[in-house]
Amino acid sequence: MPATLAVKKGITILREHGPPILNTTYKDAGAKINLPRLQGPAGSHKTDSNDPHIQGRAIDIILFANIENERRCADQIVDVFLTVREKMKWLAVIYNKRQWNWAGQEFPRGGDIINQHVTHIHIEWAMAFAGSVTWEQALIDELKTRNWG
């Protein structure tokens, strides 16, 4: 399924107004190739039809929690999402063994290394909110308040 409007707009705004690192690639250890840090719809390796990436309603932002400058950047991005959550109407944000629900409540995130999301921020929308976007300016404005230095 193609990316929803929320995913398309989210990636574009993060690319244009977020930290410069989001416009770089990283070396994927498994695939042994460089991949973009902003990822939307799933690749062919995903097969579960319930996966939010397959459904086009999730973004992964590759920033490694074990690399200090990337973790600090990711923490700021998560804070941006939390600040504008009521406008963005996302369903969940996950990063570095933590998960926030649509109400902004934080929970620990267990499981294996993939489910803990220590390599990337995951943000997803419910399908009901993924097709319309009224939050672009709020996200841009909040990203501009940050020092991405």
Backbone as CSV, one residue per row, in Angstrom:
resi,resn,N_x,N_y,N_z,CA_x,CA_y,CA_z,C_x,C_y,C_z
1,MET,0.845,-1.181,0.000,0.000,0.000,0.000,0.893,1.247,0.000
2,PRO,0.547,2.250,-0.748,1.366,3.470,-0.763,1.264,4.232,0.555
3,ALA,2.193,5.129,0.749,2.212,5.938,1.965,0.959,6.797,2.055
4,THR,0.452,6.936,3.262,-0.676,7.832,3.504,-0.178,9.280,3.498
5,LEU,-1.111,10.193,3.494,-0.753,11.613,3.501,0.068,11.976,4.735
6,ALA,-0.271,11.416,5.895,0.479,11.710,7.126,1.944,11.303,6.973
7,VAL,2.189,10.145,6.383,3.561,9.672,6.194,4.281,10.534,5.168
8,LYS,3.653,10.823,4.045,4.289,11.659,3.017,4.648,13.032,3.566
9,LYS,3.664,13.677,4.218,3.903,15.025,4.764,4.932,14.984,5.887
10,GLY,4.824,13.973,6.759,5.766,13.857,7.870,7.197,13.744,7.393
11,ILE,7.433,12.884,6.411,8.790,12.717,5.877,9.281,14.002,5.229
12,THR,8.434,14.638,4.443,8.832,15.881,3.776,9.184,16.966,4.791
13,ILE,8.354,17.140,5.794,8.601,18.179,6.804,9.865,17.878,7.598
14,LEU,10.045,16.627,8.003,11.259,16.262,8.743,12.494,16.489,7.887
15,ARG,12.422,16.159,6.602,13.558,16.349,5.696,13.884,17.839,5.536
16,GLU,12.850,18.660,5.398,13.067,20.082,5.113,13.299,20.938,6.355
17,HIS,12.779,20.534,7.506,12.843,21.396,8.691,13.465,20.726,9.907
18,GLY,13.784,19.456,9.804,14.369,18.729,10.927,15.875,18.839,10.941
19,PRO,16.506,18.056,11.789,17.971,18.103,11.877,18.618,17.615,10.584
20,PRO,19.774,18.186,10.243,20.456,17.819,8.991,20.756,16.325,8.867
21,ILE,20.970,15.640,9.970,21.299,14.211,9.918,20.207,13.399,9.225
22,LEU,18.975,13.897,9.231,17.892,13.149,8.606,18.006,13.103,7.091
23,ASN,18.853,13.945,6.519,19.080,13.946,5.074,20.299,13.116,4.686
24,THR,20.800,12.327,5.634,21.942,11.466,5.359,21.475,10.013,5.305
25,THR,22.406,9.140,4.982,22.135,7.709,4.987,22.900,7.080,6.143
26,TYR,22.604,5.823,6.398,23.341,5.046,7.384,23.657,3.696,6.753
27,LYS,24.659,3.036,7.270,25.052,1.727,6.739,24.222,0.656,7.431
28,ASP,23.346,0.007,6.683,22.538,-1.078,7.228,23.407,-2.324,7.306
29,ALA,23.605,-2.815,8.525,24.509,-3.947,8.742,24.016,-5.210,8.045
30,GLY,22.713,-5.445,8.081,22.171,-6.651,7.473,22.224,-6.620,5.955
31,ALA,21.756,-5.521,5.391,21.713,-5.404,3.929,23.057,-5.013,3.339
32,LYS,23.957,-4.504,4.200,25.292,-4.072,3.770,25.241,-3.002,2.694
33,ILE,24.251,-2.100,2.821,24.139,-0.966,1.903,23.747,0.265,2.707
34,ASN,23.927,1.416,2.100,23.481,2.651,2.725,22.001,2.856,2.440
35,LEU,21.255,3.211,3.477,19.817,3.436,3.359,19.465,4.802,3.934
36,PRO,18.360,5.391,3.492,17.959,6.687,4.040,17.519,6.564,5.498
37,ARG,17.723,7.618,6.253,17.308,7.625,7.663,15.800,7.797,7.820
38,LEU,15.137,8.387,6.855,13.685,8.547,6.899,13.054,7.476,6.019
39,GLN,12.275,6.607,6.647,11.689,5.487,5.927,10.195,5.410,6.189
40,GLY,9.428,5.223,5.130,7.979,5.154,5.238,7.450,3.775,4.917
41,PRO,6.842,3.609,3.748,6.252,2.312,3.408,7.278,1.185,3.467
42,ALA,6.792,0.009,3.815,7.663,-1.151,4.025,8.277,-1.650,2.734
43,GLY,9.436,-2.236,2.888,10.069,-2.934,1.778,9.504,-4.343,1.657
44,SER,10.059,-5.102,0.767,9.550,-6.444,0.486,9.786,-7.428,1.636
45,HIS,10.644,-7.069,2.599,10.915,-7.967,3.723,9.749,-8.046,4.713
46,LYS,8.828,-7.113,4.647,7.654,-7.118,5.537,6.512,-7.843,4.835
47,THR,5.890,-8.773,5.562,4.832,-9.561,4.943,3.528,-9.555,5.729
48,ASP,3.533,-9.060,6.966,2.325,-9.043,7.788,1.405,-7.919,7.319
49,SER,0.231,-8.261,6.835,-0.682,-7.242,6.295,-1.157,-6.256,7.355
50,ASN,-0.977,-6.569,8.636,-1.357,-5.650,9.713,-0.227,-4.692,10.080
51,ASP,0.929,-4.858,9.491,2.073,-3.993,9.790,1.747,-2.561,9.367
52,PRO,1.942,-1.574,10.246,1.608,-0.193,9.882,2.436,0.352,8.722
53,HIS,3.628,-0.204,8.500,4.430,0.231,7.351,3.827,-0.293,6.054
54,ILE,3.382,-1.532,6.067,2.719,-2.086,4.875,1.452,-1.292,4.578
55,GLN,0.757,-0.881,5.629,-0.470,-0.107,5.462,-0.194,1.359,5.137
56,GLY,1.083,1.751,5.106,1.454,3.107,4.707,1.184,4.166,5.758
57,ARG,1.118,3.783,7.033,0.762,4.740,8.078,1.806,4.867,9.183
58,ALA,3.068,4.562,8.863,4.144,4.678,9.853,5.430,5.175,9.204
59,ILE,6.218,5.875,10.017,7.541,6.363,9.614,8.559,5.800,10.598
60,ASP,9.690,5.351,10.095,10.846,5.030,10.923,11.912,6.079,10.655
61,ILE,12.484,6.583,11.741,13.545,7.590,11.671,14.778,6.948,12.288
62,ILE,15.738,6.584,11.454,16.878,5.805,11.912,17.890,6.708,12.618
63,LEU,17.928,6.550,13.943,18.891,7.246,14.810,19.225,6.274,15.936
64,PHE,20.477,5.928,16.057,20.903,4.884,16.982,21.048,5.409,18.407
65,ALA,20.404,4.733,19.351,20.435,5.159,20.757,21.812,4.982,21.378
66,ASN,22.639,4.093,20.824,23.971,3.876,21.395,25.023,4.842,20.856
67,ILE,24.629,5.743,19.969,25.526,6.796,19.462,25.024,8.113,20.047
68,GLU,25.802,8.707,20.916,25.349,9.830,21.744,24.695,10.966,20.961
69,ASN,25.331,11.451,19.907,24.735,12.575,19.177,23.433,12.178,18.481
70,GLU,23.329,10.938,18.032,22.095,10.484,17.400,20.983,10.321,18.441
71,ARG,21.318,9.797,19.637,20.322,9.649,20.688,19.796,11.012,21.144
72,ARG,20.691,11.994,21.302,20.244,13.338,21.705,19.309,13.930,20.654
73,CYS,19.642,13.756,19.401,18.799,14.235,18.313,17.446,13.525,18.343
74,ALA,17.470,12.216,18.492,16.227,11.438,18.543,15.367,11.850,19.729
75,ASP,15.990,12.073,20.872,15.224,12.505,22.050,14.504,13.822,21.782
76,GLN,15.171,14.725,21.058,14.531,16.002,20.709,13.374,15.802,19.727
77,ILE,13.548,14.913,18.762,12.473,14.641,17.809,11.274,14.037,18.524
78,VAL,11.531,13.098,19.426,10.435,12.515,20.209,9.729,13.610,20.993
79,ASP,10.490,14.514,21.583,9.886,15.617,22.332,9.040,16.509,21.422
80,VAL,9.496,16.741,20.218,8.703,17.499,19.230,7.372,16.793,18.996
81,PHE,7.425,15.494,18.742,6.192,14.733,18.502,5.260,14.794,19.710
82,LEU,5.814,14.715,20.906,4.985,14.795,22.112,4.362,16.183,22.252
83,THR,5.115,17.207,21.899,4.626,18.584,22.008,3.450,18.840,21.069
84,VAL,3.492,18.275,19.879,2.426,18.527,18.896,1.481,17.333,18.727
85,ARG,1.487,16.414,19.685,0.724,15.167,19.540,-0.764,15.390,19.371
86,GLU,-1.336,16.370,20.059,-2.781,16.584,19.931,-3.159,17.026,18.521
87,LYS,-2.280,17.769,17.875,-2.551,18.203,16.503,-2.237,17.102,15.500
88,MET,-1.134,16.368,15.727,-0.734,15.319,14.789,-1.624,14.079,14.890
89,LYS,-2.212,13.867,16.032,-3.124,12.724,16.254,-2.480,11.384,15.915
90,TRP,-1.190,11.246,16.267,-0.550,9.961,16.045,-1.049,8.956,17.076
91,LEU,-0.869,7.690,16.742,-1.320,6.595,17.597,-0.246,6.199,18.601
92,ALA,1.012,6.127,18.145,2.110,5.712,19.017,3.435,6.250,18.498
93,VAL,4.339,6.521,19.451,5.736,6.828,19.160,6.560,5.868,20.014
94,ILE,7.557,5.246,19.400,8.400,4.279,20.101,9.856,4.637,19.838
95,TYR,10.674,4.631,20.912,12.114,4.825,20.751,12.841,4.426,22.030
96,ASN,13.941,3.742,21.869,14.891,3.461,22.936,14.230,2.875,24.187
97,LYS,13.510,1.784,23.981,12.880,1.024,25.066,11.723,1.759,25.734
98,ARG,11.191,2.788,25.057,10.045,3.535,25.590,8.995,3.692,24.495
99,GLN,7.742,3.773,24.934,6.627,3.959,24.009,5.666,4.974,24.612
100,TRP,5.137,5.837,23.744,4.133,6.816,24.156,2.866,6.543,23.367
101,ASN,1.741,6.574,24.044,0.474,6.354,23.345,-0.112,7.685,22.900
102,TRP,-1.262,7.641,22.248,-1.923,8.825,21.694,-2.203,9.885,22.756
103,ALA,-2.306,9.481,24.028,-2.571,10.431,25.114,-1.284,11.008,25.698
104,GLY,-0.131,10.570,25.181,1.152,11.065,25.667,1.679,10.301,26.867
105,GLN,1.030,9.212,27.238,1.482,8.416,28.371,2.672,7.559,27.956
106,GLU,3.691,7.528,28.811,4.908,6.772,28.520,4.860,5.406,29.191
107,PHE,5.331,4.384,28.451,5.395,3.021,28.952,6.749,2.432,28.585
108,PRO,7.260,1.487,29.394,8.479,0.789,28.975,8.182,-0.102,27.775
109,ARG,9.172,-0.298,26.940,9.019,-1.139,25.748,10.016,-2.284,25.863
110,GLY,9.521,-3.483,26.061,10.378,-4.650,26.197,10.503,-5.407,24.904
111,GLY,10.808,-6.672,25.043,10.939,-7.537,23.880,12.362,-7.610,23.374
112,ASP,12.500,-8.103,22.160,13.829,-8.234,21.574,14.346,-6.867,21.125
113,ILE,15.550,-6.867,20.629,16.216,-5.619,20.251,15.427,-4.850,19.196
114,ILE,14.746,-5.551,18.302,13.952,-4.876,17.269,12.733,-4.208,17.899
115,ASN,12.023,-4.930,18.758,10.832,-4.364,19.401,11.156,-3.237,20.370
116,GLN,12.371,-3.206,20.863,12.768,-2.126,21.775,13.034,-0.817,21.033
117,HIS,13.192,-0.892,19.736,13.411,0.300,18.889,14.611,1.138,19.370
118,VAL,15.752,0.484,19.538,16.958,1.208,19.935,17.733,1.739,18.733
119,THR,17.272,1.409,17.533,17.941,1.895,16.324,17.139,2.966,15.602
120,HIS,15.905,3.182,16.036,15.073,4.136,15.301,13.841,4.561,16.092
121,ILE,13.349,5.754,15.734,12.058,6.234,16.216,11.004,5.669,15.277
122,HIS,9.930,5.202,15.858,8.784,4.731,15.075,7.604,5.617,15.454
123,ILE,6.959,6.207,14.472,5.735,6.972,14.708,4.672,6.423,13.769
124,GLU,3.486,6.183,14.312,2.412,5.662,13.468,1.091,6.323,13.796
125,TRP,0.244,6.335,12.788,-1.093,6.895,12.890,-2.113,5.787,12.731
126,ALA,-3.265,5.940,13.372,-4.408,5.084,13.065,-4.862,5.455,11.658
127,MET,-5.419,4.510,10.932,-5.842,4.776,9.560,-6.825,5.943,9.499
128,ALA,-7.648,6.098,10.524,-8.644,7.172,10.540,-8.006,8.557,10.495
129,PHE,-6.749,8.676,10.983,-6.084,9.981,11.014,-4.926,10.083,10.028
130,ALA,-4.620,9.007,9.338,-3.463,8.988,8.437,-3.742,9.641,7.089
131,GLY,-5.012,9.807,6.746,-5.351,10.327,5.431,-5.562,11.820,5.360
132,SER,-5.594,12.488,6.508,-5.760,13.946,6.497,-4.692,14.572,7.377
133,VAL,-4.228,15.724,6.959,-3.141,16.393,7.666,-3.500,17.858,7.861
134,THR,-3.600,18.269,9.113,-3.861,19.674,9.429,-2.784,20.211,10.370
135,TRP,-1.731,19.438,10.536,-0.719,19.748,11.546,0.621,20.191,10.966
136,GLU,0.700,20.384,9.667,1.997,20.696,9.067,2.688,21.883,9.730
137,GLN,1.988,23.002,9.853,2.625,24.207,10.395,3.019,24.038,11.845
138,ALA,2.214,23.334,12.614,2.558,23.091,14.026,3.856,22.297,14.130
139,LEU,4.023,21.284,13.282,5.250,20.496,13.303,6.436,21.342,12.842
140,ILE,6.263,22.089,11.771,7.345,22.960,11.285,7.755,23.947,12.365
141,ASP,6.784,24.603,12.969,7.086,25.606,13.996,7.844,24.997,15.161
142,GLU,7.442,23.815,15.595,8.118,23.176,16.736,9.519,22.716,16.355
143,LEU,9.691,22.192,15.153,11.037,21.796,14.711,11.964,22.998,14.650
144,LYS,11.433,24.159,14.255,12.260,25.371,14.154,12.718,25.893,15.514
145,THR,12.046,25.502,16.588,12.461,25.975,17.923,13.667,25.223,18.442
146,ARG,14.055,24.168,17.783,15.120,23.310,18.278,16.480,23.720,17.728
147,ASN,17.509,23.481,18.544,18.881,23.709,18.119,19.449,22.355,17.688
148,TRP,19.539,22.142,16.403,20.000,20.858,15.898,21.505,20.803,15.772
149,GLY,22.196,21.900,16.129,23.639,22.026,16.069,24.379,20.791,16.239
